[in-house]
Amino acid sequence: MEKQHGEVWIITEQAKGRLNEVSFELLGKARELAAKDGLPVSAVVMGSGIDFGNELIAYGADRVFLIDDPRLALYQNDNYAVVLENLIRKYSPAIVLFSASYCGSELSATVAAKLETGLAAHCVDLYFNEQAEFVQVVPAFGGRVLGDILCPHTRPQIASVKPGMFKKPEKESEPHGVIMEESAAVLDHYESPLKALRVVQEQPVGLPLEEAEIVLAGGWGVGSAEVWQSLEELGRELNGAVGCTRPALDEGWTKGEHTLIGVSGKTVRPKVYIGFGVSGATHHVVGMKDSGVVININNNPEETVFQVSDYGVVADVKDLLPVLLKKIRKAKEDRQ
C-alpha cells in the first residue's frame, strides 16, 4: 500500500459565534497524526460573519481555510457539501476528519459519496500502523468489538470522530499559521431544493453530562423506575449529572438520548464517575474509561465492571441508594 502523504484536515463546527469543543479535540488529534511525518494540519471553517482563524492557529492549525458567505449562515447539508467538495478537490488533502455529531455525521457521509471515497464513521481512535497505513478504529456489534478500518485505494481518507473522544490541546506559546480566505462561488451554479429557515435547539434539562465533575451512571441493575428516581435525587445532592446505559434508556427510566454514555451516546471525563448496576459492557466503558476516579456498585462480585474500577462495592443498588442519600444529606446539614 502506498505510504501516507499530504495534509491532515479537520472540518470545524461553530454555532452562536463560537467554535464547538469537538473542533479543538479534532485539531489535537490531527496534530498528533501529522507529527509522525511532519505533515501540515489545516482547519476548515464555514459560515457567515465568522472569524476563528487566529483561535484555531493558537491551538495548532498550520493553515485555516475561512469560507465566509451569507448562504452558509445556517448549516444546510447540501450547500455545505458542495462547497467542501470543491475545496477538497482543489487542495487534495490525504485525511479529512469530521465530528460524529448529528451535522458532522450527515455532512461527512455526503462529502465522501461526492468524492467517491471511503468513510469510517463514529471512530473511537485513529493512528498510523507500522506500515504507515491510516487506521480508523470503529466499534462494532454494539461496541463489543473494535474493528480496524483502512481505506487503501481512494483519497482522501475520511473519518468522523465521536465528540469527547480526544482531549483538547493546550494553546501554543508561539503559534504560527496562515489564514486563507476561500470563496463559496461554487454555490452560484447550484440551486438547492431546500431552504433552511432557522435553527431550533432544544436545551436539555439539568447539567450536561460532558460538563459535570461528578457523573452517576445507571444500568440495568438499577431495576426499576422507582429506584431510578433515587438515583436522580442522589445526582442533585452531589451537584452531578445522571447518565445511563442503553438498557436503562430502553426501559424508559431516563428520557432522551442525551443521557446515554457510550459508543452510541456521549463520552465523559468527570473527576468522579459512579456506576450503579452497570455491567461493564465495552459499548458503555468506551464512553467513560478516561474518568478520574471510577467507582462501581453491583451485586455480582464477578461483574466485568469491577475490572475498570478504582473502587468497587458489592451491594444491591436499591438497598444502597437510600443509605447514601441519608448519609450525604446528613453530612450537608452538619456543614451548615
C-alpha positions in Angstrom: 0.0 0.0 0.0 1.2 3.5 -0.7 2.7 5.5 2.0 0.6 8.3 3.5 1.3 11.7 2.1 -0.5 15.0 2.1 -2.2 17.2 4.6 -4.5 16.3 7.5 -7.6 18.4 7.5 -10.3 18.9 10.2 -13.8 20.3 9.5 -14.7 22.6 12.4 -18.2 23.2 13.7 -19.4 26.5 15.0 -22.6 27.9 16.3 -23.8 31.1 18.0 -20.4 32.9 17.5 -18.2 30.2 19.0 -16.4 27.0 17.9 -17.7 23.8 19.3 -15.3 22.0 21.6 -15.1 19.0 19.3 -13.3 21.2 16.7 -10.3 21.6 19.2 -10.4 17.9 20.0 -10.1 17.1 16.3 -7.3 19.6 15.9 -5.3 18.0 18.8 -5.7 14.5 17.2 -4.8 15.9 13.8 -1.6 17.4 15.2 -0.7 14.0 16.7 -1.3 12.2 13.4 0.6 14.8 11.4 3.6 14.8 13.7 4.7 11.4 12.6 5.6 12.5 9.0 5.8 16.2 9.6 2.6 16.8 7.8 0.8 20.2 7.9 -2.6 20.5 9.5 -5.4 22.6 8.1 -8.8 23.6 9.6 -11.8 24.5 7.6 -14.4 27.0 8.9 -17.6 27.7 7.1 -20.4 30.2 8.0 -21.3 33.8 7.8 -19.7 36.6 9.7 -17.1 34.2 11.1 -13.6 34.9 12.4 -12.0 31.9 14.1 -8.7 31.9 12.2 -6.4 33.1 15.0 -8.1 31.0 17.6 -7.5 27.8 15.6 -3.9 28.7 14.8 -3.4 29.2 18.6 -4.4 25.6 19.1 -2.1 24.2 16.4 -3.5 24.7 12.9 -0.9 25.5 10.3 -3.5 26.8 7.9 -7.1 27.9 8.3 -9.5 27.9 5.3 -12.1 30.6 6.0 -15.2 30.4 3.9 -17.5 33.3 4.8 -20.7 33.6 2.8 -24.3 34.6 3.7 -25.5 31.4 2.1 -23.6 29.5 4.8 -25.2 31.3 7.7 -27.3 28.3 8.7 -26.0 24.8 8.3 -27.6 23.0 5.3 -26.1 19.7 4.3 -26.2 20.0 0.5 -24.8 23.6 0.4 -22.0 22.8 2.8 -21.2 19.6 1.0 -20.9 21.3 -2.4 -18.6 23.9 -1.0 -16.5 21.4 0.9 -16.2 19.0 -2.1 -14.9 21.9 -4.2 -12.3 22.8 -1.6 -11.1 19.3 -1.2 -10.7 18.7 -4.9 -8.8 22.0 -5.1 -6.2 21.1 -2.5 -6.3 17.3 -2.3 -5.7 16.6 1.4 -4.9 13.0 2.4 -7.0 12.8 5.5 -10.2 14.7 6.4 -11.6 14.5 10.0 -15.2 15.4 10.9 -17.1 15.3 14.2 -19.6 12.5 14.5 -22.2 14.9 15.7 -25.6 15.0 14.0 -24.4 17.6 11.5 -21.0 16.1 11.1 -22.2 12.6 10.5 -24.6 13.8 7.8 -22.0 16.1 6.1 -19.1 13.6 6.2 -21.3 10.9 4.5 -22.4 13.3 1.8 -18.9 14.6 1.1 -17.5 11.0 1.0 -20.2 10.0 -1.5 -19.5 13.0 -3.7 -15.7 12.3 -3.7 -16.3 8.5 -4.1 -14.1 7.7 -1.2 -14.3 5.7 2.0 -15.7 6.9 5.3 -15.2 5.3 8.7 -17.9 6.7 11.0 -18.0 7.2 14.8 -14.4 6.4 15.3 -13.0 6.0 18.8 -9.3 6.1 17.8 -7.1 7.0 14.8 -3.4 6.1 14.3 -0.8 5.1 11.7 0.4 1.5 11.9 3.9 0.2 11.3 3.2 0.1 7.5 2.3 3.8 7.6 -1.3 3.0 6.9 -4.0 5.2 8.4 -6.1 3.1 10.8 -9.6 4.1 11.9 -10.9 2.2 14.9 -14.7 1.7 14.9 -16.9 -0.1 17.4 -18.9 -3.0 16.0 -21.5 -5.4 17.3 -22.9 -3.0 19.9 -19.4 -1.9 21.0 -18.4 -5.5 21.9 -15.7 -5.4 19.2 -13.3 -2.7 18.0 -12.6 -3.0 14.3 -9.7 -1.5 12.3 -10.8 0.2 9.1 -8.4 1.1 6.3 -9.0 2.9 3.0 -6.1 1.8 0.8 -7.3 2.8 -2.7 -9.0 6.2 -2.6 -8.3 9.6 -1.2 -9.0 11.5 0.9 -9.4 9.1 3.8 -12.4 10.4 5.7 -13.3 9.7 9.3 -15.8 11.0 11.8 -15.0 11.0 15.5 -17.3 11.0 18.5 -17.2 14.3 20.4 -15.3 14.0 23.7 -13.2 11.1 22.4 -9.9 13.1 22.3 -8.6 15.8 24.7 -8.5 19.4 23.8 -4.9 20.5 23.2 -3.1 23.3 25.1 -2.7 26.6 23.4 0.7 27.1 21.7 3.0 29.7 23.3 4.2 30.9 19.9 1.6 29.9 17.3 2.4 30.2 13.6 -0.1 29.8 10.8 -1.8 31.4 7.8 -5.4 32.2 7.2 -6.7 31.7 3.7 -10.0 33.2 2.6 -11.8 30.9 0.2 -14.9 31.5 -1.9 -18.3 29.8 -1.9 -18.8 30.9 -5.5 -19.5 27.3 -6.5 -23.0 27.9 -5.0 -23.6 30.3 -7.8 -24.1 27.3 -10.0 -26.0 25.2 -7.5 -29.7 25.7 -6.6 -30.7 23.7 -3.6 -34.2 22.2 -3.5 -34.1 23.0 0.3 -34.2 26.3 2.2 -33.1 26.5 5.8 -35.3 29.0 7.7 -34.0 28.8 11.2 -32.4 26.5 13.8 -34.3 25.4 16.8 -32.2 23.8 19.5 -33.8 22.1 22.5 -31.9 22.7 25.7 -31.6 19.5 27.9 -32.8 19.9 31.5 -30.1 20.0 34.1 -26.3 19.9 33.9 -25.0 18.4 30.7 -23.0 15.1 31.2 -19.9 16.4 29.5 -19.7 19.4 31.8 -20.2 17.6 35.1 -17.4 17.0 37.5 -19.4 14.1 39.1 -21.3 11.7 36.8 -23.6 9.0 38.1 -24.5 6.3 35.6 -27.3 3.8 36.0 -27.6 0.5 34.2 -30.0 -2.5 34.1 -29.1 -3.4 37.7 -30.9 -0.3 39.0 -34.0 -2.5 38.5 -36.9 -0.1 38.3 -38.2 3.4 37.6 -38.7 3.9 41.4 -35.1 3.2 42.2 -34.1 5.4 39.3 -35.8 8.3 41.0 -33.5 7.8 44.0 -30.5 7.9 41.6 -31.7 11.2 40.2 -32.1 12.5 43.8 -28.5 11.5 44.6 -27.3 13.3 41.5 -28.9 16.5 42.6 -27.5 16.2 46.1 -24.0 15.8 44.7 -24.4 18.6 42.1 -23.7 16.0 39.4 -25.3 14.7 36.2 -27.0 11.4 35.8 -26.4 9.3 32.7 -27.3 5.8 31.7 -26.5 2.6 29.7 -28.7 1.5 26.8 -30.9 -0.9 28.8 -31.9 1.8 31.2 -32.8 4.1 28.4 -34.8 1.4 26.6 -36.8 0.7 29.8 -37.8 4.4 29.9 -36.3 5.1 33.3 -34.5 8.1 31.8 -35.7 10.3 29.0 -33.6 11.3 26.0 -30.6 10.1 24.1 -28.6 13.0 25.6 -28.3 10.9 28.8 -26.7 7.9 27.1 -23.0 7.2 27.8 -21.0 5.0 25.4 -20.5 4.1 21.8 -23.8 5.5 20.6 -24.0 8.2 23.2 -21.7 10.7 24.9 -18.1 10.4 26.1 -17.5 11.8 29.6 -14.4 12.5 31.6 -15.6 13.6 35.0 -13.4 13.9 38.1 -15.6 11.2 39.7 -17.7 8.5 37.9 -20.1 6.3 40.0 -21.8 3.4 38.2 -24.9 1.8 39.7 -25.9 -1.6 38.4 -23.7 -1.2 35.3 -22.4 -4.5 33.8 -19.2 -3.1 32.2 -20.0 -3.9 28.6 -17.5 -2.4 26.2 -20.0 -0.2 24.4 -20.5 1.7 27.7 -16.9 1.6 29.0 -15.7 3.3 25.8 -17.6 6.4 26.9 -16.3 6.7 30.5 -12.8 5.0 30.5 -10.9 8.3 30.9 -12.8 9.4 34.0 -10.7 10.4 37.1 -11.9 8.2 39.9 -14.1 5.3 38.9 -16.5 3.7 41.5 -18.9 1.0 40.7 -21.7 -0.7 42.7 -23.0 -4.1 41.6 -24.5 -7.1 43.4 -22.4 -9.5 41.3 -18.8 -9.7 42.6 -17.7 -11.3 39.3 -19.1 -8.5 37.1 -16.7 -7.2 34.5 -17.3 -3.6 35.5 -15.0 -4.1 38.5 -12.1 -4.6 36.1 -12.2 -1.0 35.1 -12.9 0.4 38.6 -10.7 2.1 41.1 -13.2 1.2 43.9 -15.9 -1.5 43.8 -18.8 -2.0 46.1 -20.7 -5.4 46.1 -24.2 -4.4 47.1 -27.7 -4.2 45.7 -28.3 -0.7 44.3 -31.9 -0.5 45.7 -30.6 -1.1 49.2 -27.5 1.1 49.0 -29.1 4.2 47.4 -31.3 5.2 50.4 -28.3 4.8 52.7 -26.1 7.0 50.6 -28.9 9.7 50.3 -29.3 9.7 54.1 -25.6 10.0 54.8 -25.0 12.7 52.2 -27.9 14.8 53.4 -26.8 14.4 57.0 -23.2 15.5 56.1 -24.5 18.5 54.3 -26.7 19.5 57.3 -23.7 19.2 59.6 -21.7 21.6 57.5 -24.3 24.3 57.6 
